[in-house]
Amino acid sequence: MARIVRPTWAIRCVQSGCKCLFEVAILENGKQQEVICPNCGEHYVYPAVDDKQD
């Protein structure tokens, strides 16, 4: 049986032909990371930044 080594999030690829669900590590507050879908190679930056400034 697999054991979780670190806390993770799941990201679903939004490409219409892919829709792959893959895990990424949870980062410290304020940090971002670029990840690549293991199925189709699409690039994503997570976590998404909320551009709204009040």
N, C-alpha and C positions, 0 to 999 in steps of 0.2 A: 504494500500500500504506500502511496506517495505521502510525503510529509511537507507541510508548508514551512519553508525556511524563513521567509520574510513576509510582511504584510503586502498584499497585492490588490490592484484594481483590475477590472476587466474593461477592455475597449473593443467595440464592434466596428469593423471596417464598414464604411458607408458606400463603397463601390457597389453598384447594382449587381454585378456578376460575382461578387465575393461574399460579403456579409460574414466574414470570419470573426470569431470571438477569440481574443487572445489576452493574456495577462501581462501587466506591467507593474513594476515596483512602485509603492507609494513613496513619494518624495517629501522632503522637509518643506515647511511652509515657505512660499515665495520662490521655489525652484521649479524649473520646467525642464523637460527632456524631450528630444525628438525620438520617436520610435517608428519602426517599419513593420507593416503587416507581413507576417511570415508566409502568407498565402499568395498575395498579389504584388507586394513590394510598395504599396502606397505609404507615403510619409505622413505622420501625425505629430503634432506638438501637444503635449499634455502636461499638467492640467490646462484646460483652456483658460485664457485670461479674460475677465469681464472688463471690457473697455469703458463701461459707464462709470463716470466719476461724479459723485454728488457734491 
